[in-house]
Amino acid sequence: MSEPSSSSFTSLDPRIQRWIWRQQWNQLRDVQEQAIPVVLAGEQDVLIGAATASGKTEAAFFPALTRLLQDRDAGHAPAPLLLYVAPLKALINDQFSRLELLTEGTELTLTSWHGDASTSGKSRFVKNPGGVLLITPESLEAMFVRRGTEMARLFGGLRQIIIDEWHAFIGTERGIQLQSQMNRLEVVQQRRISRVGLSATLGGMSLAANELRPGEGDSVIPIVSTHGEQALHVQLRGYERLPPKTAPKEAETLSRQGKDVPIEDVTHGDELDIRDHLFRHLRGKSNLIFANRKRDVELYAELLRRKSEEQRLPEEFFVHHGSLSKDLRLHVEQSLKAGKPLSVVCTSTLEMGVDIGSVASIAQIGPPHQVASLRQRLGRSGRRGDPSILRLYVTESSLSPHTPFLDRLRPGLYQAAAMVELLVEGWCEPPPSGYLHLSTLIQQVMSLIAQYGGASANDLWRALIKSGPFRQVSQGQFTALLRAMGAAELLVQSKGGLLLHGPVGERLVNHYDFYAAFSAPEEYTLYHGAKVIGKLPIDSPIETGGLLVFAGRRWLVQDIDADRKAISLMPSAGGVLPLFGGNAGLIRREIRERMRRLYIKEEVPRFLNRGAARLFAQGGTFFREAQLEKISIVQEADQTLLLPWQSDQVLNTLALLLRRVGLAAEREGIAVTIQKCSIDIVRQGLEHSLAHPPTSANELAAVAENKINEKYDQYLSEELQCSEFASRFLDLEGALKTAKKLLDI
């Protein structure tokens, strides 16, 4: 800094100041100026919202480390401790390296604690806790379970908790788990501990603040960067589905005959066109290419790699996702950080704040599911004063006399266009709220019992619900949950009334999988010879002699060892690829309303290419021909469609209301479809639902067939499953209002 005129700068420890000088910073960022005095005081919770690379991490660590150093130098006992929690091991490793430079010469102890971290560092921390502990929620859970009696000593000097990528936790099972863990640390220490949340994308600061300190969001200090946003260049490219060169049945026949079928021959023509555009425009620079499904990540990485090979060009296209081996992931991350020209086809693993430097552009294959996610990804592009560049690729069905009604509306393209408009306007989804998270509550009950060797129902109520984050859960629901856990042998009760693990609970808690609040498919380790290339979650059939795409290459499955959970592979050039699915998020009302506005407006957004503009015009023409500006109930052959342009929760609820009266209704994309039914019958169903509505969303949820979505939902009673399902997927009030509009009441 040219002059130490900043009061925030002068309040920092001289050793932190020297680090800032060495970086040749001329001034602190605005978010740092705002955050330093508040975080340094250490008395209140703070929520810092700023774009990627805007200095929010330093805004938390500069003052938190200053406070840590001051307390240590003053001889405070126990040794002062700063806890840093992140959603990814890669992010922890990255922050550990940055903190090593920042704390050089301070003699502060840094401890990385996760599955891949060294045991020697963990042992040192257990013997002499203090300094900075960097950890994932899963590893923190393991500490509660396995070191419950030591938690008071291990965290006795805890000053503050910094939570990175806070937006990634909100509304998720991991998020409520982390909320519970932070509260349990306060229960153990019998004092309030300041929380500092860091996030790049927050659509509602007040809601996010209430998630950081449940029930006390008003006391959280929000700090939002006023740093001006960079220019954004966007192109939305549209494609029509084209068949592959070789039909699937023909390819299977050739494959059975032992003949190689090039991957390009069994890939749809539109996917090859997208590959060609990516290849032409991304080579020679660093880029991130996001896809909604892991299948697409692997497919495009393989297609791009093979095209480089064919043209005898250096390999510049790589793949990155959580199932890859650590070495392969690190190679990609370090190459990006070093500024090498490479493009990475990835899942959301590179959406988080792992330091990979700046990339030239972001590509998104398929319509995005969240504006907030788009904004987060764009934070990777356009640093150092350059504009952020976003390319979106959307494929729609080819038109024929048999093309379904909804496909004629080109909904994927309109959804992408709506999200881009909302992104430019600065809108993004507010944090989800109101979920019960009963699955995670089961985990936390069992974890708390493991921590203390047993607990009473009152102790569990006070620690997890009354002062904890599960405040949406009523006393009656909690009692029912404990009974359900007893019936499932997760819990037993001693003669003195103490709750202990039952035989099933004991087995669950003693398995390493217990520490994660979310469920994951069973993973198999993939080998090429003796080399481990990664782990594959098996959520679809894999057979010996079959093919799969992994790490951007195609492989032939040589052997499957179910006992060792191992799959042996060898490279393959041909064959028919298996398709792997992917899950989309729930779409909000604001996005659907913007889509409708785009249909009505008839004005083609300037960021569409010619292909997208053609598809956009087709969708708009069909919207007007179907008179969808005036009507929202339409007949297509023997089915009826409801198009209310509402959130997925409202559509889910409308579908269940109609199924409740015997109609075959389903949510299908932007609509509710009712099979083999006339408009008059559907109207009668809606009228009946309004005249005789369910008493609650919980009652309506009983109509849903599969309500098991989270890890421990199977142990819930039917009634509790209904309550959980309703809290996540239904909006009864919104659906009844929408039904009135559909009927013009």
C-alpha positions in Angstrom: 0.0 0.0 0.0 1.3 3.4 -0.9 0.2 5.0 2.4 -1.1 3.3 5.5 -4.0 5.8 5.6 -6.6 3.1 6.0 -7.8 2.7 9.6 -8.6 -1.0 8.7 -5.1 -1.5 7.5 -3.5 0.0 10.6 -5.6 -2.1 12.9 -4.1 -5.3 11.4 -1.2 -7.2 13.0 2.2 -5.9 11.6 3.0 -9.3 10.3 -0.3 -9.3 8.2 0.5 -5.7 7.1 4.0 -6.9 5.9 2.3 -9.6 3.8 0.0 -7.0 2.2 3.0 -4.7 1.5 4.9 -7.7 -0.2 1.9 -8.2 -2.5 2.3 -4.6 -3.6 -1.3 -3.8 -3.0 -2.1 -0.1 -3.4 -5.2 -0.3 -1.2 -7.6 -2.7 0.5 -10.7 -3.8 -1.4 -13.9 -2.2 -0.3 -15.2 -5.4 1.2 -12.0 -5.7 3.3 -12.3 -2.1 4.6 -15.9 -2.9 5.7 -15.2 -6.3 7.2 -11.9 -5.9 9.1 -13.2 -3.8 12.1 -16.3 -6.0 12.6 -14.5 -9.4 12.3 -11.6 -8.1 14.4 -13.9 -7.2 17.2 -15.1 -10.9 17.1 -18.3 -10.1 18.9 -20.9 -10.5 16.2 -21.7 -12.8 13.3 -20.8 -11.5 9.9 -22.0 -12.4 6.4 -19.7 -11.3 3.5 -21.1 -11.3 0.0 -18.8 -10.5 -2.9 -17.9 -11.8 -6.3 -15.2 -14.4 -6.8 -11.7 -12.8 -6.6 -13.0 -9.7 -4.9 -10.9 -10.3 -1.8 -13.6 -11.7 0.5 -11.4 -14.5 1.8 -8.8 -12.0 2.9 -11.6 -9.8 4.3 -12.2 -12.6 6.9 -8.7 -14.0 7.4 -6.8 -10.7 7.8 -8.7 -9.6 11.0 -9.4 -13.2 12.2 -5.6 -14.0 12.1 -4.8 -10.6 13.7 -7.1 -11.4 16.6 -5.6 -14.9 16.8 -2.0 -13.5 16.9 -2.9 -10.8 19.5 -4.5 -13.4 21.8 -1.6 -15.8 21.4 1.0 -13.1 22.0 -0.9 -12.0 25.1 -0.5 -15.6 26.5 -4.2 -16.5 26.5 -5.0 -20.0 27.5 -6.2 -22.3 26.1 -4.3 -21.6 22.9 -6.5 -19.5 20.5 -8.1 -21.4 17.6 -9.7 -20.3 14.3 -11.9 -22.9 12.6 -12.3 -22.8 8.8 -15.0 -25.0 7.2 -15.3 -25.5 3.5 -17.4 -27.8 1.3 -14.6 -29.3 -0.7 -11.3 -30.9 0.2 -9.7 -29.2 -2.8 -10.8 -25.8 -1.4 -9.2 -26.7 2.0 -6.0 -27.7 0.3 -6.0 -24.5 -1.7 -6.6 -22.3 1.4 -4.0 -24.2 3.4 -1.4 -23.2 0.8 -2.5 -19.6 0.8 -2.5 -19.4 4.6 1.0 -20.9 4.7 2.3 -17.8 2.8 0.1 -15.4 4.8 1.2 -16.8 8.2 4.9 -17.3 7.3 7.0 -16.2 10.2 4.1 -16.0 12.7 4.6 -19.6 14.0 0.9 -20.2 13.9 0.0 -23.8 13.5 -2.1 -24.8 10.4 -3.9 -28.1 10.4 -5.7 -29.5 7.4 -8.2 -32.2 8.6 -10.0 -34.3 6.0 -9.8 -37.8 4.5 -6.7 -37.1 2.4 -4.9 -35.0 5.1 -1.8 -36.4 6.9 -2.3 -38.2 10.2 0.8 -36.6 11.7 -0.8 -33.1 11.4 -4.0 -34.4 13.0 -2.1 -36.0 15.9 -0.2 -32.8 16.5 -3.5 -30.9 16.7 -5.0 -33.4 19.1 -2.0 -33.0 21.4 -1.7 -29.2 21.2 -4.9 -27.7 19.7 -4.7 -24.1 18.5 -3.8 -22.1 15.4 -6.0 -22.6 12.4 -8.0 -25.8 11.8 -9.3 -26.3 8.2 -11.9 -29.0 8.0 -15.0 -30.3 6.1 -18.4 -30.9 7.8 -17.9 -34.7 7.4 -14.5 -34.6 9.3 -15.9 -32.4 12.0 -18.8 -34.9 12.4 -16.2 -37.7 12.8 -14.5 -35.6 15.6 -17.9 -35.3 17.4 -18.5 -39.1 17.2 -15.0 -40.4 17.8 -13.6 -37.7 20.1 -16.8 -36.6 21.9 -15.3 -36.4 25.4 -12.3 -34.3 24.0 -14.4 -31.7 22.2 -14.3 -29.3 25.2 -10.5 -29.4 25.3 -9.9 -29.5 21.5 -12.1 -26.4 20.9 -11.5 -24.6 24.2 -9.7 -21.8 22.5 -12.1 -21.4 19.6 -12.5 -17.7 18.7 -14.3 -17.7 15.4 -15.7 -20.0 12.7 -15.2 -19.0 9.0 -17.5 -20.8 6.6 -16.4 -20.6 3.0 -18.9 -20.8 0.1 -21.8 -20.4 2.5 -24.3 -20.3 -0.4 -23.3 -23.9 -1.3 -24.5 -25.0 2.2 -27.8 -23.2 2.5 -30.9 -25.3 2.2 -28.8 -28.6 1.9 -28.4 -31.5 4.2 -24.7 -30.5 4.6 -25.8 -27.0 5.5 -28.2 -28.0 8.3 -25.5 -30.5 9.5 -23.0 -27.6 9.7 -25.5 -25.4 11.5 -26.0 -28.1 14.1 -22.3 -28.7 14.5 -21.7 -25.0 15.1 -24.4 -24.9 17.7 -23.0 -28.1 19.4 -19.6 -26.4 19.6 -21.3 -23.5 21.5 -23.1 -26.0 23.8 -19.8 -27.7 24.6 -18.0 -24.4 25.2 -21.1 -22.9 26.9 -20.6 -19.6 25.1 -21.4 -17.9 21.8 -18.8 -18.2 19.0 -18.7 -15.7 16.2 -19.5 -17.0 12.7 -18.2 -15.4 9.5 -19.9 -16.6 6.3 -18.3 -16.0 2.9 -20.3 -16.2 -0.3 -20.2 -15.1 -3.9 -23.8 -15.4 -4.7 -26.7 -14.5 -2.4 -30.2 -13.7 -3.6 -31.5 -12.7 -0.2 -29.0 -11.4 2.4 -31.6 -11.5 5.2 -32.6 -15.1 4.5 -28.9 -16.1 4.2 -28.1 -14.3 7.5 -30.9 -16.2 9.3 -29.4 -19.4 8.0 -26.0 -18.4 9.4 -27.5 -17.8 12.9 -30.9 -19.6 12.9 -33.6 -17.5 14.5 -31.3 -14.5 15.0 -30.6 -13.3 11.5 -31.3 -9.7 12.5 -28.1 -9.8 14.6 -25.9 -10.8 11.7 -23.9 -8.0 10.1 -24.2 -8.1 6.3 -21.3 -6.8 4.3 -21.7 -6.6 0.5 -19.0 -5.5 -1.9 -19.7 -2.2 -3.7 -17.0 -3.0 -6.2 -18.3 -2.4 -9.7 -19.1 -5.4 -11.8 -17.3 -6.1 -15.0 -18.8 -6.1 -18.5 -20.5 -9.3 -19.5 -20.5 -10.7 -23.0 -23.1 -13.4 -23.6 -24.0 -15.6 -26.5 -26.8 -18.1 -26.4 -26.4 -20.7 -29.1 -29.3 -22.9 -30.3 -29.2 -26.3 -31.9 -31.8 -28.8 -33.2 -31.4 -32.4 -32.4 -29.7 -34.4 -35.2 -29.4 -38.2 -35.3 -26.1 -39.9 -35.1 -24.4 -41.2 -38.2 -24.8 -44.8 -37.0 -28.2 -45.8 -35.4 -28.0 -47.3 -31.9 -29.2 -50.7 -33.0 -26.7 -50.9 -35.9 -23.9 -49.8 -33.5 -24.8 -52.5 -31.1 -24.8 -55.1 -33.8 -21.3 -53.9 -35.0 -20.1 -53.9 -31.4 -21.2 -57.5 -30.8 -19.4 -58.5 -34.0 -16.2 -57.1 -32.4 -16.0 -54.1 -34.7 -14.9 -50.7 -33.4 -17.6 -48.0 -33.7 -16.0 -44.5 -33.5 -17.6 -42.4 -30.7 -18.3 -39.7 -33.3 -20.5 -42.1 -35.2 -22.8 -42.8 -32.3 -22.9 -39.2 -31.1 -25.8 -36.9 -32.1 -25.0 -34.4 -34.8 -25.9 -31.4 -32.6 -23.4 -32.6 -30.0 -20.7 -32.8 -32.7 -21.6 -29.3 -33.8 -21.3 -28.0 -30.2 -17.9 -29.8 -29.9 -16.7 -28.1 -33.1 -17.7 -24.6 -31.9 -16.0 -25.2 -28.6 -12.9 -26.5 -30.3 -12.7 -23.5 -32.7 -13.3 -20.8 -30.2 -11.7 -22.1 -27.0 -8.3 -23.5 -28.2 -5.3 -21.5 -27.1 -6.9 -20.0 -24.0 -8.0 -21.2 -20.5 -11.8 -21.9 -20.3 -14.2 -23.7 -18.1 -17.0 -25.8 -19.8 -19.8 -26.7 -17.4 -22.4 -29.4 -18.2 -25.5 -30.4 -16.2 -24.8 -34.1 -16.3 -21.6 -36.1 -15.7 -22.4 -38.1 -18.8 -22.1 -34.8 -20.9 -18.9 -33.8 -19.0 -17.2 -37.1 -20.0 -18.7 -37.1 -23.5 -17.5 -33.7 -24.5 -14.1 -34.1 -22.9 -13.6 -37.3 -25.0 -14.9 -35.7 -28.2 -12.6 -32.7 -27.8 -9.6 -34.8 -26.9 -10.1 -37.0 -29.9 -10.4 -34.0 -32.2 -7.1 -32.6 -30.9 -5.6 -36.0 -31.6 -6.9 -36.2 -35.1 -5.5 -32.8 -36.0 -2.2 -33.6 -34.2 -2.6 -30.6 -31.9 -1.4 -30.4 -28.3 -3.9 -31.8 -25.8 -5.7 -28.8 -24.3 -9.0 -30.3 -23.2 -9.3 -32.0 -19.9 -12.0 -33.2 -17.5 -12.6 -32.4 -13.8 -15.1 -33.8 -11.4 -15.2 -35.2 -7.8 -14.8 -38.8 -8.8 -11.4 -38.3 -10.5 -8.3 -39.4 -8.6 -6.7 -36.6 -6.6 -3.6 -36.5 -8.9 -5.7 -36.0 -12.0 -7.7 -33.2 -10.3 -4.6 -31.5 -9.0 -2.9 -31.6 -12.4 -5.8 -29.8 -13.9 -6.1 -27.2 -11.1 -2.4 -26.5 -11.0 -2.1 -26.2 -14.8 -5.0 -23.6 -14.8 -3.4 -21.7 -12.0 0.0 -21.7 -13.9 -1.8 -20.0 -16.8 -1.4 -22.8 -19.3 -3.9 -22.7 -22.2 -6.3 -25.5 -21.4 -10.1 -25.9 -21.3 -11.7 -28.0 -18.6 -15.0 -29.8 -19.0 -16.3 -30.0 -15.5 -19.2 -30.4 -13.1 -19.8 -27.9 -10.3 -16.5 -28.9 -8.7 -14.8 -25.9 -10.3 -17.7 -23.6 -9.5 -16.4 -23.3 -5.9 -13.6 -21.0 -4.8 -10.5 -23.2 -5.5 -7.9 -20.8 -6.8 -7.3 -21.6 -10.4 -6.6 -18.1 -11.5 -8.7 -16.4 -14.2 -10.1 -18.0 -17.3 -10.9 -16.4 -20.6 -14.5 -17.6 -20.7 -17.3 -19.8 -19.4 -19.3 -22.3 -21.4 -22.5 -23.9 -20.2 -23.9 -26.9 -22.1 -27.6 -27.3 -21.6 -30.0 -24.8 -20.0 -28.8 -23.7 -16.5 -30.9 -24.6 -13.5 -30.1 -21.7 -11.3 -29.2 -18.0 -12.0 -27.1 -18.1 -8.8 -25.0 -20.9 -10.2 -24.5 -19.0 -13.4 -23.3 -16.0 -11.5 -20.9 -18.1 -9.4 -19.4 -19.7 -12.5 -19.1 -16.3 -14.3 -17.0 -15.1 -11.3 -14.2 -17.4 -12.7 -14.1 -15.3 -15.9 -13.2 -11.7 -16.7 -10.8 -10.8 -14.0 -8.0 -8.3 -14.3 -10.4 -5.8 -16.0 -11.4 -8.1 -18.9 -15.1 -8.7 -19.6 -16.7 -11.9 -18.4 -17.6 -14.1 -21.4 -20.5 -16.7 -21.3 -21.4 -19.1 -24.0 -24.6 -21.1 -23.5 -25.4 -24.1 -25.7 -29.0 -25.4 -25.8 -30.4 -28.2 -28.0 -34.1 -28.6 -28.8 -36.0 -31.4 -30.5 -36.2 -31.4 -34.2 -39.7 -30.5 -35.5 -41.9 -33.1 -37.1 -45.7 -33.7 -37.2 -45.2 -35.9 -34.1 -43.2 -33.4 -32.0 -44.9 -33.0 -28.6 -46.7 -29.8 -27.7 -44.2 -28.8 -25.0 -41.2 -29.3 -27.2 -42.7 -27.0 -29.8 -42.4 -24.2 -27.2 -38.6 -24.6 -27.2 -38.7 -24.4 -23.3 -35.0 -25.0 -22.7 -34.0 -22.1 -24.9 -36.5 -19.8 -23.3 -35.4 -20.9 -19.8 -31.8 -20.1 -20.7 -32.8 -16.7 -22.2 -34.9 -15.9 -19.1 -32.0 -16.7 -16.8 -29.5 -14.6 -18.7 -31.9 -11.6 -18.5 -32.4 -12.0 -14.8 -28.6 -12.5 -14.4 -27.9 -9.2 -16.2 -30.5 -7.4 -14.0 -28.7 -8.7 -10.9 -31.4 -11.1 -9.7 -30.6 -14.6 -8.3 -32.5 -17.1 -6.3 -32.9 -16.4 -2.6 -31.7 -19.2 -0.3 -34.3 -22.0 0.1 -35.9 -22.1 3.6 -38.6 -24.0 5.5 -37.2 -27.5 5.0 -37.5 -29.9 8.0 -34.3 -31.8 7.3 -35.6 -34.8 9.3 -33.0 -37.2 7.7 -30.2 -35.0 9.0 -31.9 -34.7 12.3 -31.7 -38.5 12.6 -28.0 -38.3 12.0 -27.5 -35.5 14.5 -29.5 -37.4 17.2 -27.3 -40.5 16.7 -24.1 -38.3 16.6 -25.0 -36.5 19.8 -25.6 -39.8 21.6 -22.2 -41.0 20.4 -20.6 -37.8 21.6 -21.9 -38.1 25.2 -22.4 -41.9 25.4 -26.1 -41.4 25.7 -28.6 -38.6 26.0 -32.1 -37.9 27.2 -34.9 -36.8 24.9 -34.9 -33.4 26.7 -31.2 -33.0 26.1 -31.6 -33.8 22.4 -34.5 -31.3 22.1 -32.6 -28.5 23.7 -29.3 -29.0 21.8 -30.8 -29.7 18.3 -34.1 -27.9 18.2 -34.7 -25.3 20.9 -31.2 -23.7 20.6 -30.3 -25.6 17.4 -31.1 -25.2 13.7 -34.0 -27.7 13.4 -36.5 -25.1 14.6 -39.1 -26.0 12.0 -39.6 -29.3 13.8 -42.5 -29.3 16.3 -42.4 -31.1 19.6 -44.9 -33.6 18.3 -42.8 -34.3 15.2 -39.7 -34.7 17.3 -41.4 -37.2 19.6 -42.7 -39.1 16.5 -39.2 -39.1 15.1 -37.7 -40.7 18.2 -40.4 -43.3 18.2 -39.7 -44.1 14.6 -36.0 -44.4 15.4 -36.8 -46.8 18.2 -39.1 -48.9 15.9 -36.2 -49.1 13.4 -33.8 -50.1 16.2 -31.7 -47.0 15.7 -32.3 -46.2 19.4 -33.0 -48.1 22.6 -33.9 -46.6 25.9 -32.2 -47.6 29.2 -34.2 -48.2 32.4 -33.1 -44.8 33.5 -34.6 -43.2 30.4 -31.3 -42.6 28.6 -31.4 -43.0 24.9 -28.6 -45.2 23.4 -27.8 -46.6 20.0 -29.8 -49.7 19.1 -28.3 -52.5 17.0 -29.0 -50.8 13.7 -27.9 -47.4 15.0 -24.7 -48.9 16.3 -23.9 -50.4 12.9 -24.6 -47.1 11.1 -22.6 -44.9 13.5 -19.6 -47.2 13.3 -19.5 -47.1 9.5 -17.4 -44.3 7.9 -20.3 -43.4 5.7 -22.2 -42.1 8.7 -20.3 -38.8 8.8 -21.8 -37.5 5.6 -25.4 -36.2 6.0 -26.1 -36.9 2.3 -26.3 -40.2 0.5 -24.1 -41.2 -2.4 -24.1 -44.1 -4.7 -21.7 -46.9 -3.9 -18.3 -46.1 -5.3 -16.0 -48.5 -7.2 -12.3 -47.8 -7.7 -11.2 -47.7 -11.3 -7.9 -49.2 -12.3 -5.9 -49.1 -15.5 -3.3 -51.7 -14.8 -2.0 -50.9 -11.4 -2.8 -47.2 -11.6 -5.9 -45.8 -9.9 -7.6 -43.3 -12.2 -10.5 -42.5 -9.9 -13.7 -43.6 -8.3 -17.0 -44.1 -10.0 -20.4 -43.9 -8.2 -22.3 -46.9 -9.5 -25.9 -45.6 -10.0 -26.6 -47.5 -13.2 -25.6 -51.1 -14.4 -22.0 -51.7 -15.4 -21.1 -55.0 -17.0 -17.8 -56.8 -18.0 -17.2 -56.2 -21.6 -19.2 -52.9 -21.5 -17.9 -49.4 -22.1 -17.8 -46.3 -20.0 -16.3 -42.8 -20.4 -14.1 -41.6 -17.5 -11.4 -39.0 -17.2 -12.1 -37.8 -20.7 -11.4 -41.2 -22.3 -13.4 -44.3 -23.3 -12.6 -47.6 -21.5 -13.5 -51.2 -21.9 -14.5 -52.9 -18.6 -12.2 -55.9 -18.2 -13.2 -57.1 -14.8 -15.5 -56.1 -11.9 -14.5 -57.2 -8.4 -17.6 -56.7 -6.2 -15.8 -57.7 -3.0 -12.9 -55.2 -3.5 -15.3 -52.7 -5.1 -12.8 -52.5 -8.0 -13.2 -52.2 -11.8 -10.3 -53.0 -14.2 -10.3 -51.0 -17.4 -8.4 -50.9 -20.7 -8.5 -48.1 -23.3 -11.1 -48.5 -26.0 -11.6 -46.7 -29.3 -15.0 -48.0 -30.2 -18.3 -49.4 -28.9 -21.7 -48.0 -27.8 -21.6 -45.7 -24.8 -23.9 -46.0 -21.8 -25.9 -43.0 -20.9 -25.9 -41.6 -17.4 -28.6 -39.4 -16.1 -28.5 -36.2 -14.1 -30.7 -34.3 -11.7 -32.0 -30.8 -12.2 -32.9 -28.4 -9.5 -36.3 -26.9 -8.7 -37.1 -23.8 -10.9 -38.5 -20.7 -9.2 -41.6 -18.7 -10.2 -39.6 -15.6 -11.3 -37.9 -17.6 -14.0 -41.1 -19.1 -15.4 -42.7 -15.6 -15.3 -39.8 -14.2 -17.3 -40.1 -17.0 -19.8 -43.8 -16.1 -20.3 -42.9 -12.4 -20.8 -40.3 -13.4 -23.5 -43.0 -15.4 -25.3 -45.4 -12.5 -25.2 -42.9 -9.8 -26.0 -41.9 -11.3 -29.4 -38.6 -9.4 -29.3 -35.6 -11.7 -29.9 -32.9 -11.0 -27.3 -29.7 -9.6 -28.8 -27.5 -12.3 -27.2 -29.0 -15.1 -29.4 -27.1 -16.5 -32.3 -28.9 -17.2 -35.6 -29.7 -20.8 -34.6 -31.1 -19.8 -31.3 -33.0 -16.9 -32.8 -34.7 -19.4 -35.3 -35.7 -21.7 -32.4 -36.8 -18.7 -30.4 -39.1 -17.6 -33.2 -40.5 -21.1 -33.6 -41.3 -21.2 -29.9 -42.9 -17.8 -29.9 -45.0 -18.5 -33.0 -46.3 -21.7 -31.5 -47.1 -19.9 -28.2 -49.2 -17.4 -30.1 -50.9 -20.0 -32.3 -51.8 -21.9 -29.2 -53.1 -18.6 -27.7 -51.2 -19.3 -24.5 -51.2 -15.6 -23.6 -55.0 -16.0 -22.9 -55.4 -19.7 -22.0 -53.5 -21.9 -19.6 -55.4 -25.2 -20.1 -54.9 -26.8 -23.4 -55.8 -30.2 -25.0 -53.2 -32.2 -27.0 -54.6 -35.4 -28.4 -55.9 -37.4 -25.4 -54.0 -35.4 -22.7 -54.6 -32.1 -21.1 -51.8 -29.7 -20.2 -51.7 -27.0 -17.5 -49.3 -24.1 -18.2 -49.6 -21.7 -15.3 -46.0 -20.4 -15.5 -45.3 -21.1 -11.9 -42.6 -22.7 -9.7 -41.9 -26.4 -9.7 -43.3 -26.6 -6.2 -46.7 -25.2 -7.4 -46.7 -27.6 -10.4 -45.9 -30.5 -8.1 -48.8 -29.6 -5.8 -51.2 -29.1 -8.7 -50.3 -32.6 -10.0 -50.9 -34.1 -6.6 -54.2 -32.3 -6.2 -55.4 -33.8 -9.4 -54.1 -37.2 -8.6 -56.0 -37.0 -5.3 -59.2 -36.9 -7.3 -58.2 -39.9 -9.5 -56.5 -38.2 -12.5 -53.2 -39.3 -14.0 -51.3 -36.0 -13.5 -47.5 -35.5 -13.5 -45.2 -32.5 -13.6 -43.5 -32.4 -16.9 -41.0 -29.6 -17.3 -42.9 -26.3 -17.5 -46.3 -27.9 -17.3 -48.6 -30.4 -15.5 -49.8 -33.1 -17.9 -52.9 -35.2 -17.3 -53.1 -38.4 -19.4 -56.3 -39.6 -21.2 -58.3 -36.7 -19.9 -60.4 -33.8 -21.3 -60.2 -30.2 -20.3 -63.7 -30.4 -18.8 -62.6 -33.3 -16.5 -59.5 -31.4 -15.4 -61.5 -28.3 -14.7 -63.8 -30.4 -12.5 -60.8 -31.8 -10.7 -59.5 -28.3 -10.0 -63.0 -27.2 -8.8 -63.2 -30.2 -6.5 -59.8 -29.4 -5.1 -60.8 -25.8 -4.3 -64.1 -26.9 -2.8 -62.5 -29.7 -0.8 -58.9 -28.8 -0.3 -56.6 -31.0 1.8 -56.2 -29.8 5.4 -52.5 -29.4 4.8 -49.6 -30.0 2.4 -48.7 -32.9 4.7 -52.0 -34.6 4.0 -51.6 -34.0 0.2 -48.1 -35.5 0.3 -49.6 -38.9 1.1 -50.7 -39.1 -2.5 -47.0 -39.0 -3.7 -45.6 -42.5 -4.4 -41.9 -42.1 -3.6 -41.1 -39.8 -0.7 -37.6 -41.1 0.1 -35.2 -38.5 -1.1 -32.5 -38.1 1.6 -30.1 -40.5 3.3 -32.2 -41.6 6.4 -35.7 -40.9 5.1 -36.3 -44.7 5.1 -36.3 -44.7 8.9 -39.1 -42.1 9.1 -42.7 -43.0 9.6 -45.1 -42.4 6.7 -46.5 -39.4 8.4 -43.0 -37.9 8.9 -42.1 -38.7 5.3 -45.1 -36.7 4.2 -44.1 -33.8 6.4 -40.6 -33.8 4.9 -41.8 -34.1 1.3 -44.3 -31.3 1.8 -41.7 -28.9 3.2 -39.4 -29.4 0.2 -41.5 -30.0 -2.9 -45.0 -28.6 -2.3 -46.7 -25.2 -2.1 -50.3 -25.7 -1.2 -51.3 -22.1 -0.8 -49.6 -21.1 -4.1 -51.2 -24.1 -5.9 -54.8 -23.2 -4.7 -54.3 -19.6 -5.8 -53.0 -20.8 -9.2 -56.0 -23.2 -9.5 -58.4 -20.2 -9.1 -56.5 -18.3 -11.8 -56.6 -21.3 -14.1 -60.4 -21.5 -13.6 -60.8 -17.7 -13.9 -62.4 -17.5 -10.5 
